[in-house]
Amino acid sequence: MEIDKAIGLIEAHGVFHGDHYSFNSDEFVQWCQEDTHQTLSLEQANHELAPFCIRVGYAEPVRSWRYYLT
């Protein structure tokens, strides 16, 4: 998935906290399916999110993420 599309999903559905959005990889997988009709596994979602989101905590395989506004 292109980063711009992923960020669009996060901004549309994530919980906004002033300087960042919070969400988890299971939610991201659902958003991909519902909005773009693209099927991702949790592993794929985690791989796609890692370059531009910050992982929070140590849960597996559903990881919590933050996307900070730049």
C-alpha positions as CSV (number, residue, x, y, z in Angstrom):
1,M,0.0,0.0,0.0
2,E,1.2,3.5,-0.8
3,I,2.1,5.6,2.3
4,D,-0.3,8.4,1.2
5,K,-3.2,6.0,1.1
6,A,-2.2,4.5,4.5
7,I,-2.0,7.9,6.0
8,G,-5.4,8.8,4.6
9,L,-6.9,5.8,6.3
10,I,-5.3,6.7,9.6
11,E,-6.4,10.3,9.4
12,A,-9.9,9.2,8.5
13,H,-10.4,6.6,11.2
14,G,-7.7,6.9,13.9
15,V,-8.3,8.6,17.2
16,F,-6.8,12.1,17.1
17,H,-4.9,13.3,20.2
18,G,-3.7,16.8,19.2
19,D,-0.3,15.9,17.7
20,H,-0.9,12.2,16.7
21,Y,-3.4,9.6,15.8
22,S,-3.6,6.3,17.7
23,F,-4.8,3.0,16.3
24,N,-3.9,-0.7,16.2
25,S,-3.0,-2.9,13.3
26,D,-6.3,-4.9,13.5
27,E,-8.2,-1.7,13.0
28,F,-5.9,-0.8,10.1
29,V,-6.6,-4.2,8.5
30,Q,-10.4,-3.5,8.8
31,W,-10.1,0.0,7.3
32,C,-8.2,-1.4,4.4
33,Q,-10.8,-4.0,3.7
34,E,-13.8,-1.6,4.2
35,D,-12.4,1.5,2.4
36,T,-10.0,0.2,-0.3
37,H,-11.2,-3.5,-0.6
38,Q,-7.6,-4.5,0.0
39,T,-7.0,-7.5,2.2
40,L,-3.9,-7.4,4.4
41,S,-2.8,-9.8,7.1
42,L,-1.7,-8.4,10.5
43,E,1.9,-9.2,9.6
44,Q,1.6,-7.2,6.3
45,A,-0.1,-4.3,8.1
46,N,2.6,-4.2,10.7
47,H,5.3,-4.3,8.0
48,E,3.5,-1.5,6.1
49,L,3.1,0.8,9.1
50,A,6.6,0.4,10.6
51,P,8.4,2.9,8.3
52,F,6.2,5.9,9.3
53,C,4.4,5.1,12.5
54,I,5.7,4.5,16.1
55,R,4.9,1.3,17.8
56,V,3.5,1.6,21.3
57,G,3.8,-1.4,23.7
58,Y,4.7,-5.0,23.1
59,A,1.5,-6.7,22.1
60,E,1.6,-9.2,19.3
61,P,0.3,-9.8,16.7
62,V,-2.1,-6.8,17.1
63,R,0.3,-3.9,17.6
64,S,-0.6,-0.5,18.8
65,W,0.6,2.4,16.7
66,R,0.9,6.2,16.7
67,Y,1.2,8.3,13.6
68,Y,2.6,11.8,14.5
69,L,1.8,14.8,12.4
70,T,4.8,16.4,10.9
